[in-house]
Amino acid sequence: MAFTFTVKLWENSRPSKAKGSGVAKGITAVQAATRKAPSTMNESEVEAARKAIDQLITAFDTASGKLRGERDNKSVTTSMALTQWRKECSDYLDTLRKRVYAINRDKFVNEFNQGYAANRDKLVAAHTAAAQTRRAIANGGAAPTNKIVMDWFNAARDMGRFTSKTEIAKLQVTGIPKGSIRVEDVPLPPDLNATKTKIKELTGWLDEFAKGAKTAGRAAGAGLSDTNAVEKELKDILAEYLKIEKAMKPVIQQAKLLATQAKQKADAMKAVVQQSNTDERVIKPLVKDLHDIKTQAEQLDAEVVRLNYPYRESDGAIAKRASNWRKMPGFDATRHAPILQKRQEASFMGIRLATMPLAEARKQVDRAKDLMGKSTNHRGYASAI
């Protein structure tokens, strides 16, 4: 955009009372800093232009202050010109802000594309390996270890952060304020739906592996002797794991129910927002339900930690007992250790059966809050979730 002010125009038109306001110096600085079109400026050039404009606005304000109350024609005419010139500077600052947004958007899109591509490669590898493992198990092959399943779980989880608008909005890019980029301005990959399908399939297979591991874990202690001290102790340790598995069963069921309910409520809130429905009789119950789901998910997360603490942490009762068991006379690492390992893997899989749906429940609650936060009519309710 072109400015209508120049140093010559200012020097020829200003009243003597406005002298020393710094306007001429400011105009010179702005002209030097705005030679390039804003759309072609880089970050440092935008910042230099912004700083020069800010200083010129200050000079305009100083000059206006000196002329305040003056009634002669020259002073009145100059004051009107200063008001117009100040508006030109304010408009230019808006243009610069748009340029900063465009620069940050391009950075964000580049970061998103790189993250999407890298995580999609990991997802494809995990999906392929899991599919091969399923076929191998069907033909009598070995089940995957807990570590492998965790790697696949992480691949699905990490990819999920690049496949929903709510998660994309949380992407952290150095130098860009969180939430400052509109997700609508981020071009989504053409294979997004195919990627989502792979995540859903892989997550379902992980559920299968977890159930299979639980079955194998229960069978792991078959044939142990009550007369052998080492094996008798192992049977008792396995029984403790089984108690935890039974205690986890209702937690897993509740977690899956929460994930289903969360999606239903988030979809309902989406409809409310899209229809611009402002009926509190509809909105408030939904907000309460979403809040309750969030609270229950947090409580179940804590319950999962509590129930599994005895074997997951070194100072847990089962972990201590297992440590002492490995030191017993007659302990055979080749025969006995794999039995406990299968039981441990079954328990770790049980944790995944709870944490995966709980993560999905939280994701759906966040989706609803995000939708509300973008709606003028519903923004005020979001904080209650």
VEXTIRO-376576 format. One record per residue: x, y, z of N, C-alpha, C, O in turn. Coordinates in steps of 0.1 Angstrom, whole numbers. Each point is the difference from the previous one (the first is absolute). Layout:
N
n_u	n_v	n_w	ca_u	ca_v	ca_w	c_u	c_v	c_w	o_u	o_v	o_w
X	Y	Z	X	Y	Z	X	Y	Z	X	Y	Z
...
***
This chain:
385
n_u	n_v	n_w	ca_u	ca_v	ca_w	c_u	c_v	c_w	o_u	o_v	o_w
8	-12	0	-8	12	0	9	13	0	11	-1	5
-16	11	-11	8	12	-1	-5	10	11	-12	2	3
22	4	3	-3	11	10	-1	13	-7	6	3	-9
-15	6	15	-2	13	-6	9	10	6	1	12	-5
6	-15	16	9	9	6	15	-1	-5	4	-11	-4
2	22	3	15	1	-3	6	10	9	-6	8	6
19	-9	-6	8	10	8	-2	14	-5	-3	10	8
3	-8	-21	-2	13	-6	-14	6	3	-1	11	4
-9	-20	-5	-14	5	3	-1	4	14	-6	10	4
12	-18	5	0	4	15	7	13	2	-5	8	7
17	-7	-12	8	12	3	-7	13	-6	2	11	6
-9	-13	-17	-6	12	-6	-14	4	6	-4	11	-1
-2	-21	8	-13	2	5	-1	2	15	-10	6	5
20	-11	3	-2	0	14	1	15	6	8	8	-5
-15	-6	15	1	13	8	13	-1	8	5	-10	3
1	22	0	13	0	7	-2	-7	14	10	-5	5
-22	6	0	-2	-6	14	2	-15	0	3	-6	10
-4	0	-22	1	-15	-1	14	-4	-2	3	-12	-1
6	21	0	14	-3	-3	6	-8	12	-3	2	12
12	-11	-16	7	-8	11	-8	-12	4	3	-6	11
-13	2	-18	-9	-11	3	6	-13	-4	-4	-11	4
14	11	-13	7	-12	-5	-8	-6	-12	3	-11	-4
-12	19	-2	-8	-5	-11	9	-3	-12	0	-10	-7
8	20	3	9	-1	-12	9	-12	1	2	-7	-9
4	6	21	9	-12	2	-7	-13	-1	5	-10	-6
-17	10	11	-8	-12	0	-5	-4	-14	0	-11	-4
-4	21	-4	-4	-2	-14	12	-6	-8	-2	-9	-7
14	15	9	12	-5	-7	2	-15	4	4	-8	-9
-5	5	21	2	-14	5	-10	-9	-6	3	-12	-4
-16	16	3	-10	-8	-5	2	-3	-15	-2	-11	-5
5	22	-2	3	-1	-14	11	-10	-3	-1	-8	-10
11	8	18	11	-10	-2	-4	-14	4	5	-10	-7
-13	9	17	-4	-14	4	-11	-6	-8	-3	-12	2
-4	20	-10	-12	-6	-7	2	1	-15	-10	1	-8
23	-2	3	2	1	-14	-5	-13	-7	-5	1	-11
5	-12	18	-5	-13	-5	-15	-1	3	-4	5	10
-3	-12	-19	-14	-3	3	-1	-9	12	8	-10	1
-17	12	8	-1	-9	12	-1	-15	-4	5	-8	8
-11	5	-19	-2	-14	-4	13	-7	-3	1	-12	-1
10	20	-1	13	-6	-4	10	2	12	11	-5	-2
-15	10	13	9	2	11	2	-12	8	-9	-9	1
22	7	4	2	-11	9	-2	5	15	-4	11	2
6	-20	7	-3	4	14	7	12	5	-6	9	6
20	-8	-8	7	11	5	-4	13	-7	0	11	6
-4	-11	-19	-4	12	-7	-14	4	5	-3	12	2
-6	-21	1	-13	3	6	2	7	14	-6	10	3
15	-16	5	3	6	13	6	14	-1	-4	9	8
13	-7	-18	6	14	-2	-11	10	-4	0	11	5
-9	-16	-14	-11	9	-4	-10	3	11	-4	11	2
1	-21	6	-9	2	11	6	10	10	-7	9	5
19	-11	-2	7	9	10	0	15	-6	-3	9	8
6	-7	-20	0	13	-6	-13	6	0	-2	12	3
-9	-20	-6	-14	5	0	-4	4	14	-6	11	2
9	-19	8	-3	3	14	6	13	4	-6	8	6
19	-6	-10	7	13	4	-6	12	-7	-1	11	6
-4	-13	-19	-6	11	-7	-13	3	6	-4	12	1
-4	-22	3	-13	3	6	2	8	13	-7	9	3
18	-13	5	3	8	12	3	14	-4	-4	10	8
11	-7	-19	4	13	-4	-13	8	-4	-1	12	3
-8	-19	-10	-12	6	-4	-8	4	12	-6	11	1
5	-19	9	-7	3	12	6	12	8	-7	8	5
20	-8	-6	7	11	7	-3	14	-7	-3	10	6
3	-11	-19	-3	12	-8	-15	4	2	-3	12	2
-6	-21	-2	-14	2	3	-2	7	13	-8	9	2
16	-14	8	-1	6	14	4	14	0	-6	8	7
16	-5	-14	5	14	-1	-10	10	-6	0	12	3
-8	-18	-13	-9	9	-7	-14	-1	6	-9	7	-4
7	-14	15	-13	-2	6	-5	14	5	8	7	7
-20	-3	-10	-5	12	4	2	12	-9	-6	11	2
15	-13	-12	3	11	-9	-11	1	-10	-6	-10	-5
2	23	1	-12	2	-8	4	6	-14	-9	2	-8
21	2	6	4	5	-13	-1	-10	-11	1	-12	3
-3	16	-15	-3	-9	-11	12	-10	-2	-3	-12	-3
15	17	4	11	-9	-3	1	-11	11	3	-12	-4
-5	16	16	0	-11	11	-11	-10	-2	2	-12	2
-14	17	-5	-12	-9	-2	2	-9	-12	-2	-12	1
7	18	-12	3	-9	-12	11	-10	3	-2	-12	-4
12	16	11	11	-10	4	-5	-11	9	3	-11	-1
-12	15	11	-5	-10	9	-9	-10	-7	1	-12	3
-8	17	-13	-8	-10	-8	9	-9	-8	-3	-12	-1
13	18	-4	10	-9	-8	6	-10	9	2	-12	-4
2	16	16	6	-9	9	-9	-12	4	4	-11	1
-17	14	0	-10	-10	3	0	-10	-12	-1	-13	2
0	18	-14	0	-9	-12	13	-8	-1	-1	-12	-3
12	18	5	13	-7	-1	1	-11	11	6	-10	-3
-11	14	15	1	-11	10	-9	-12	-4	4	-11	3
-15	14	-9	-9	-11	-4	8	-9	-11	-1	-12	0
8	19	-9	7	-7	-10	11	-9	6	2	-12	-4
4	17	15	10	-9	7	-7	-11	7	5	-11	0
-16	13	6	-8	-11	7	-4	-10	-10	1	-12	3
-6	16	-15	-4	-10	-10	13	-8	-5	-2	-12	-3
13	19	2	12	-7	-4	4	-10	10	5	-11	-3
-6	14	16	3	-10	11	-9	-12	-1	4	-11	2
-17	13	-6	-9	-11	-2	6	-9	-12	-1	-12	1
6	18	-11	5	-7	-11	13	-8	4	2	-11	-4
6	17	13	12	-7	5	-4	-12	8	6	-10	0
-17	12	8	-4	-11	9	-5	-12	-9	2	-11	3
-9	15	-14	-4	-11	-9	12	-7	-6	0	-12	-2
11	20	-1	12	-6	-6	7	-9	11	4	-11	-4
-4	15	16	6	-8	11	-8	-13	1	5	-11	1
-19	12	-2	-8	-12	1	3	-9	-12	1	-13	2
1	18	-14	3	-8	-12	13	-7	2	2	-12	-4
8	19	9	13	-6	2	-1	-11	10	6	-11	-2
-13	13	14	-1	-10	10	-9	-12	-5	3	-11	3
-13	14	-11	-8	-10	-6	9	-10	-9	-2	-12	1
10	18	-9	9	-8	-9	9	-8	9	3	-12	-4
2	17	15	9	-8	9	-8	-11	6	5	-11	0
-17	14	4	-8	-10	7	-4	-11	-10	1	-12	4
-5	16	-16	-3	-10	-10	12	-9	-3	-2	-12	-2
13	18	0	13	-8	-2	3	-10	11	3	-11	-3
-5	16	15	3	-8	12	-10	-12	0	3	-11	3
-16	15	-5	-11	-10	0	3	-11	-11	-1	-12	3
4	17	-15	3	-10	-11	11	-9	3	0	-12	-3
11	17	9	11	-8	3	-3	-10	11	3	-12	-1
-11	17	11	-4	-9	11	-10	-11	-5	1	-12	4
-10	16	-13	-9	-9	-5	7	-11	-8	-3	-12	2
12	16	-11	7	-10	-8	8	-10	8	0	-12	-2
8	18	12	8	-9	9	-8	-10	8	4	-11	1
-15	16	5	-8	-9	8	-8	-9	-8	-4	-11	4
0	15	-17	-7	-9	-8	9	-12	-4	-5	-11	-1
18	14	-2	9	-11	-3	0	-11	11	1	-12	-2
0	18	15	0	-9	11	-13	-8	2	0	-12	3
-11	19	-6	-13	-7	1	-1	-11	-11	-5	-11	4
9	14	-16	-1	-10	-10	9	-12	3	-5	-12	-2
17	14	8	8	-11	4	-6	-8	11	0	-12	-1
-6	19	11	-7	-7	11	-12	-8	-5	-2	-11	4
-6	17	-13	-12	-6	-6	4	-12	-7	-7	-11	1
17	12	-10	5	-12	-7	5	-11	9	-4	-12	-3
12	15	13	5	-10	9	-11	-7	8	0	-12	2
-9	20	2	-11	-5	8	-9	-9	-8	-5	-11	5
3	14	-18	-8	-8	-9	7	-13	-2	-7	-11	0
20	11	-2	7	-12	-2	0	-9	13	-1	-12	-1
2	19	12	-1	-8	13	-13	-6	2	-1	-12	5
-10	18	-9	-13	-6	1	-1	-12	-8	-6	-10	4
11	11	-16	0	-12	-9	8	-11	6	-4	-12	-1
16	15	7	8	-10	6	-6	-7	11	1	-12	2
-8	20	7	-7	-6	11	-11	-9	-4	-2	-11	6
-5	14	-17	-11	-8	-5	6	-14	-5	-7	-10	0
20	10	-3	6	-12	-5	9	-6	11	8	-9	-3
-11	13	16	7	-6	11	13	7	4	8	-6	8
-6	18	-14	12	7	4	0	7	13	-11	0	7
22	6	-3	1	6	13	-7	14	1	0	7	-10
-5	-4	21	-6	13	2	11	11	2	11	-4	4
-14	16	-7	10	11	2	3	2	14	-8	-1	9
21	6	-6	3	3	14	-6	13	4	-5	8	-9
5	-5	22	-6	13	5	7	12	-6	-6	10	-4
19	-11	2	8	11	-5	-4	3	-15	-2	11	-3
0	-22	-4	-4	2	-14	-14	6	-1	-2	10	-8
-7	-15	16	-13	6	0	0	15	5	-8	8	-6
16	-5	15	1	14	5	6	9	-12	-5	11	-1
14	-16	-6	5	7	-12	-11	3	-10	-1	11	-5
-7	-21	3	-11	1	-10	-11	10	6	-5	8	-7
3	-9	20	-10	9	7	5	14	-2	-8	9	-3
21	-7	6	6	14	-1	-1	5	-14	-3	12	-2
5	-21	-8	-1	5	-14	-15	5	-3	-1	10	-7
-9	-18	12	-14	4	-3	-3	13	8	-6	9	-6
11	-8	18	-3	12	8	7	12	-6	-7	11	-1
19	-12	-3	7	12	-5	-5	4	-13	-1	12	-3
-4	-21	-6	-6	3	-13	-13	7	3	-4	9	-8
-3	-13	18	-13	6	3	1	15	3	-10	7	-2
21	-2	6	2	14	3	1	8	-13	0	12	1
0	-18	-12	1	7	-13	-12	-3	-8	0	4	-12
-11	-10	17	-11	-4	-8	-13	7	5	-11	-2	-7
11	10	17	-13	6	4	3	15	2	11	4	5
-21	5	-8	2	14	1	4	4	15	8	9	2
-15	-16	7	3	4	14	14	-3	4	7	8	7
-1	-19	-11	14	-4	3	9	9	-8	11	4	5
-14	-1	-18	9	8	-8	1	14	6	11	6	-1
-21	-1	7	0	13	6	10	1	12	4	10	3
-1	-22	2	9	0	12	14	-2	-4	9	1	8
-6	-2	-21	13	-2	-5	9	12	4	-3	12	-3
14	-15	9	10	11	5	10	2	-11	8	-9	-4
-6	21	0	10	4	-10	8	12	6	-6	10	4
19	-12	-3	8	10	6	-2	14	-6	0	2	-12
-2	8	21	-2	14	-5	-14	4	-4	-3	11	-3
-6	-21	4	-14	3	-4	-9	-2	12	0	-11	6
-7	21	-1	-9	-1	12	-10	-11	-2	-6	-2	-11
5	-6	21	-9	-12	0	-15	5	-3	-5	10	6
-1	-17	-16	-14	4	-3	-1	12	-9	-12	4	-3
23	2	-2	-1	12	-8	-3	-3	-15	-4	9	-7
6	-21	3	-3	-4	-14	-14	-7	-1	-2	-10	7
-6	15	-16	-13	-6	-2	1	-14	-7	7	0	-11
-12	-10	17	1	-13	-6	-6	0	-14	4	-8	-9
-14	16	7	-6	0	-13	10	5	-11	-3	-2	-12
13	9	16	10	4	-10	12	-10	-2	9	3	-7
-11	-14	13	11	-11	-2	-6	-10	-10	-9	-7	3
15	6	-15	-5	-10	-10	3	-14	6	11	-4	3
-22	-4	-3	1	-14	5	4	-9	-11	-3	2	-12
11	-12	15	6	-10	-10	-12	-7	-7	-10	-3	6
12	0	-19	-11	-7	-8	-2	-14	5	-11	-6	-2
21	0	9	-2	-14	5	-4	0	15	2	-11	6
-7	22	-1	-4	0	14	-10	-11	4	2	-6	10
-12	4	-18	-10	-10	4	6	-14	0	-4	-8	8
12	6	-18	7	-14	0	9	-2	12	0	-11	5
6	22	-1	9	0	12	-9	-3	13	4	-8	8
-15	15	-7	-9	-2	11	-5	-15	0	-1	-6	11
-2	0	-22	-4	-14	-1	11	-9	5	-3	-9	7
15	12	-10	12	-8	4	1	1	16	2	-10	6
-4	22	-1	1	1	15	-11	-8	6	2	-7	10
-14	8	-15	-12	-8	6	3	-15	-1	-3	-7	10
8	3	-21	3	-14	-2	11	-5	10	-2	-10	7
12	18	-6	11	-4	8	-4	0	15	4	-9	8
-12	19	-4	-5	1	14	-8	-13	3	0	-5	11
-9	1	-21	-8	-12	2	9	-12	2	-3	-9	8
13	8	-16	9	-12	1	8	0	13	2	-11	6
1	23	-1	7	1	13	-9	-6	11	4	-6	9
-17	9	-11	-10	-5	10	0	-15	-1	-1	-7	11
2	1	-23	0	-14	-1	13	-6	6	-1	-10	7
12	16	-9	13	-5	5	-1	0	16	5	-9	6
-11	20	-1	-1	1	15	-9	-11	5	4	-6	11
-15	3	-17	-8	-11	4	7	-13	-1	-1	-9	9
8	7	-20	8	-13	-1	11	-1	10	2	-11	5
4	22	-1	10	0	10	-5	-4	14	6	-7	7
-19	12	-5	-6	-3	13	-3	-15	1	2	-6	10
-7	0	-21	-2	-14	-1	12	-8	3	1	-10	7
10	14	-14	13	-7	1	6	2	15	6	-9	5
-9	21	0	5	2	14	-7	-9	10	6	-5	10
-19	3	-12	-7	-9	9	5	-14	-1	0	-8	10
4	4	-22	4	-14	-2	15	-2	4	5	-11	0
2	22	3	15	-1	2	4	-8	11	10	-7	0
-19	6	11	4	-7	12	-4	-15	0	2	-7	10
-8	3	-21	-4	-14	0	11	-10	1	11	2	-6
-12	-12	15	10	-10	2	10	3	10	9	-8	3
-10	19	4	9	4	11	-3	-9	12	-11	-3	3
21	-1	4	-1	-9	12	-2	7	13	7	11	2
-16	-16	6	-2	6	14	11	-5	9	2	6	11
5	-16	-14	10	-6	9	14	6	-3	9	0	9
-7	7	-20	12	7	-3	-1	14	5	-9	7	-4
18	-3	13	-2	13	7	1	12	-10	-8	9	1
17	-10	-11	0	11	-10	-12	1	-8	-6	11	-2
0	-23	-2	-12	0	-9	-12	4	9	-9	6	-5
9	-11	17	-11	4	9	-1	15	2	-11	6	-1
23	0	3	0	15	1	-4	7	-13	-7	10	1
11	-16	-12	-4	6	-13	-15	-1	-2	-6	10	-4
0	-21	8	-14	-2	-1	-7	11	8	-10	6	-4
15	-3	16	-6	10	9	1	14	-6	-9	8	0
21	-6	-7	2	13	-6	-10	2	-12	-5	11	-2
4	-22	-6	-9	1	-11	-15	2	5	-7	7	-7
4	-12	18	-13	2	6	-3	14	3	-11	5	-1
22	2	6	-1	14	3	-3	8	-13	-8	10	0
15	-13	-11	-2	6	-13	-15	-2	-4	-6	9	-6
1	-21	8	-13	-3	-4	-11	8	7	-10	4	-5
13	-1	18	-9	9	8	0	14	-6	-11	6	-1
22	-2	-4	0	14	-6	-7	-1	-13	-7	10	-4
9	-21	-4	-8	-1	-13	-15	1	3	-7	6	-8
3	-13	18	-15	0	3	-4	14	4	-11	4	-4
19	3	12	-4	13	4	0	10	-12	-7	10	0
16	-13	-10	0	9	-11	-11	-2	-10	-3	9	-8
-4	-20	9	-11	-3	-10	-10	10	0	-4	5	-11
-2	-1	22	-11	11	0	6	13	-4	-7	9	-6
20	-6	9	6	12	-4	1	1	-15	-3	11	-6
7	-22	0	1	0	-15	-14	2	-6	-1	7	-10
-9	-14	15	-13	1	-5	-5	15	1	-6	5	-9
8	1	21	-4	14	2	8	9	-10	-6	10	-5
19	-12	3	8	8	-9	-6	0	-14	-1	10	-7
-3	-22	2	-5	-2	-13	-14	7	-1	-3	6	-10
-4	-7	20	-13	7	0	1	15	0	-7	7	-7
17	-2	14	3	14	0	4	5	-13	-5	11	-5
13	-18	-2	4	4	-14	-12	1	-9	-1	9	-8
-8	-19	9	-12	0	-8	-9	12	3	-5	7	-8
3	-5	21	-8	12	5	6	13	-4	-7	9	-4
20	-8	5	7	13	-3	-2	3	-15	-2	12	-3
3	-21	-6	-2	2	-14	-15	5	-2	-2	9	-8
-7	-16	14	-14	3	-2	-3	15	5	-7	7	-7
13	-4	18	-3	14	6	8	10	-9	-5	11	-2
17	-14	-2	7	10	-9	-7	2	-13	-1	11	-5
-5	-22	-1	-7	1	-12	-13	9	2	-4	8	-8
-2	-10	20	-12	8	3	3	14	2	-7	9	-5
19	-6	11	4	14	2	3	6	-14	-2	12	-2
8	-20	-7	3	5	-13	-12	5	-7	-1	10	-7
-10	-18	8	-13	3	-6	-6	13	6	-5	8	-7
7	-7	20	-5	12	7	7	13	-6	-6	10	-3
19	-11	2	8	11	-5	-3	3	-14	-2	12	-4
1	-22	-5	-2	2	-14	-14	6	-2	-2	8	-10
-8	-11	18	-13	5	-1	-3	13	7	-11	6	0
22	-1	6	-1	13	8	-11	-1	11	-6	10	2
5	-22	3	-10	-2	11	4	6	13	11	-3	5
-18	13	0	4	6	13	-10	-3	11	0	6	11
-7	-17	-12	-10	-4	10	8	-7	12	6	-10	-2
-6	17	13	8	-5	12	-5	-14	4	8	-7	6
-21	4	-8	-5	-13	4	7	-11	-8	0	-12	4
5	15	-15	8	-10	-8	15	1	3	6	-10	1
-1	22	0	14	2	1	5	-4	14	10	-8	1
-16	12	10	5	-2	13	1	-15	4	10	-5	5
-20	-3	-9	1	-15	3	12	-6	-8	6	-9	6
-4	13	-18	11	-5	-8	14	4	7	9	-8	1
-9	20	3	13	5	7	2	-8	12	11	-4	3
-22	2	5	2	-8	12	4	-15	-3	9	-5	7
-15	0	-17	4	-14	-4	15	-1	-4	7	-9	4
-3	19	-12	14	0	-4	10	2	11	11	-6	1
-15	15	9	8	2	12	1	-13	8	10	-3	5
-22	-4	-4	0	-12	8	9	-11	-7	7	-7	7
-8	6	-20	9	-9	-7	15	3	2	7	-9	3
-4	21	-4	14	4	3	4	-3	14	11	-6	2
-19	8	8	3	-3	14	1	-15	2	10	-4	6
-19	-3	-12	1	-15	1	12	-6	-6	6	-9	5
-2	15	-17	12	-5	-7	12	2	9	9	-8	1
-8	20	6	11	3	9	0	-10	11	11	-5	5
-22	2	1	-1	-9	11	4	-14	-4	6	-7	7
-11	3	-19	4	-14	-5	15	-1	-3	6	-10	3
0	21	-8	14	1	-2	8	-3	13	9	-8	1
-14	15	10	6	-2	13	-2	-14	5	9	-5	7
-21	-1	-10	-3	-13	5	9	-10	-7	5	-10	6
-2	12	-19	9	-9	-7	14	0	6	6	-10	2
-1	22	1	13	1	6	0	-7	14	9	-7	3
-20	10	5	0	-6	13	-1	-16	0	8	-6	7
-16	1	-16	-1	-15	-1	12	-7	-4	4	-10	4
4	17	-13	11	-7	-6	14	4	7	10	-5	-4
-11	14	14	12	4	7	8	-12	6	12	0	-1
-19	-10	7	7	-10	7	11	-8	-9	10	-4	6
-12	4	-19	10	-7	-8	8	9	-9	11	-3	-5
-17	15	2	7	9	-9	11	8	6	10	4	-6
-11	-1	19	10	8	7	9	-9	9	-5	-10	5
18	13	-4	9	-9	7	-3	-2	14	4	-10	6
-11	20	0	-3	-1	14	-14	-6	3	-5	0	11
-2	-4	-22	-13	-7	1	2	-13	6	10	-7	-1
-21	2	7	0	-13	8	4	-11	-10	8	-9	4
-15	8	-15	3	-11	-10	14	1	-5	7	-10	-2
-3	22	-2	14	2	-5	10	-5	10	10	-6	-4
-12	9	16	10	-4	11	0	-15	1	10	-6	1
-22	1	-1	-1	-15	2	6	-7	-12	7	-10	2
-9	15	-14	6	-6	-12	15	1	0	8	-9	-4
-3	20	10	15	2	1	6	-10	9	10	-6	-3
-17	4	14	5	-10	10	-1	-15	-6	8	-8	3
-19	6	-10	-2	-13	-6	12	-4	-9	4	-11	-1
1	21	-7	11	-3	-9	13	-4	7	9	-5	-6
-9	8	19	12	-3	8	-1	-14	7	9	-4	7
-21	-2	-8	-2	-12	7	9	-12	-5	2	0	-12
2	-9	20	8	-12	-4	-9	-8	-9	-12	-2	3
17	-2	-15	-8	-8	-9	-7	8	-11	-6	-6	-9
8	19	10	-6	9	-11	7	-3	-13	12	0	-1
-20	-3	-9	5	-3	-14	-4	11	-9	-12	1	-4
21	8	0	-3	11	-9	-6	-4	-13	-8	6	-6
13	-18	1	-5	-5	-13	-14	-5	1	-8	3	-9
5	-10	20	-14	-5	1	-9	9	7	-12	1	-5
16	5	16	-10	8	8	-2	14	-5	-11	5	0
22	2	-4	-2	14	-3	-10	3	-12	-8	9	1
8	-18	-12	-9	3	-10	-15	-1	4	-9	6	-6
7	-14	16	-14	-2	5	-5	13	6	-11	5	-3
19	1	11	-3	13	6	-1	11	-10	-9	9	0
18	-10	-10	0	10	-10	-13	0	-8	-5	11	-4
0	-22	1	-13	-1	-7	-11	6	8	-9	7	-5
9	-10	18	-10	6	9	1	15	0	-10	7	0
23	-2	1	2	15	0	-5	6	-13	-6	11	1
9	-17	-12	-4	5	-13	-15	1	-1	-6	9	-5
-1	-19	11	-14	0	0	-6	12	8	-10	6	-4
17	-4	15	-5	11	8	3	14	-6	-9	9	0
20	-8	-7	3	13	-7	-10	2	-11	-4	11	-3
1	-22	-4	-10	1	-11	-14	5	6	-7	7	-6
4	-12	18	-12	4	7	-1	15	2	-10	6	-1
22	-1	4	1	15	2	-4	7	-12	-7	10	0
13	-15	-12	-3	6	-13	-15	0	-3	-6	9	-6
-1	-20	10	-14	-2	-3	-8	11	7	-11	4	-4
17	2	15	-7	10	7	4	14	-4	-8	9	-3
22	-7	1	5	13	-3	-4	5	-15	-1	12	-2
0	-22	-7	-3	4	-14	-14	7	0	-1	11	-6
-10	-18	11	-13	7	-1	-1	12	9	-7	10	-3
15	-9	14	0	12	8	6	12	-7	-4	11	1
15	-14	-9	6	10	-8	-10	5	-11	-1	12	-3
-7	-21	-2	-10	3	-10	-11	9	6	-5	9	-6
1	-12	18	-10	7	7	5	15	2	-8	9	-2
20	-8	7	5	14	2	1	8	-14	-2	12	0
6	-19	-10	1	6	-13	-14	5	-5	0	11	-5
-10	-19	8	-14	5	-4	-4	11	8	-7	9	-5
10	-8	18	-4	11	8	7	13	-5	-5	10	0
18	-12	-3	8	12	-5	-6	4	-13	0	12	-3
-5	-21	-6	-6	4	-12	-12	8	2	-2	10	-7
-6	-13	17	-12	7	3	3	14	5	-6	10	-4
16	-9	13	4	13	5	6	9	-11	-3	12	0
10	-18	-9	6	8	-11	-11	5	-9	0	12	-4
-10	-20	1	-12	5	-8	-7	12	7	-4	9	-6
2	-11	19	-7	11	8	9	12	0	-6	11	-1
19	-12	3	9	11	1	0	9	-13	3	12	1
-7	-18	-12	0	7	-13	-13	7	-3	-2	7	-10
-8	-10	19	-13	5	-2	-3	11	10	0	-1	12
-4	13	-17	-3	11	8	-12	-3	10	0	4	11
-9	-12	-16	-12	-3	8	3	-10	11	-8	-1	10
19	-7	-11	2	-11	9	13	1	7	3	-8	9
5	18	-12	14	1	6	-1	1	15	9	-6	7
-19	12	-2	0	2	15	-3	-12	8	2	-1	12
-7	-9	-19	-3	-13	7	12	-9	0	0	-9	9
9	11	-18	12	-10	-1	8	-1	13	4	-11	3
-3	22	5	8	-1	12	-6	-9	11	7	-4	9
-20	1	-11	-7	-8	10	3	-15	-2	-4	-8	8
10	4	-19	3	-14	-3	13	-4	7	4	-11	-1
***
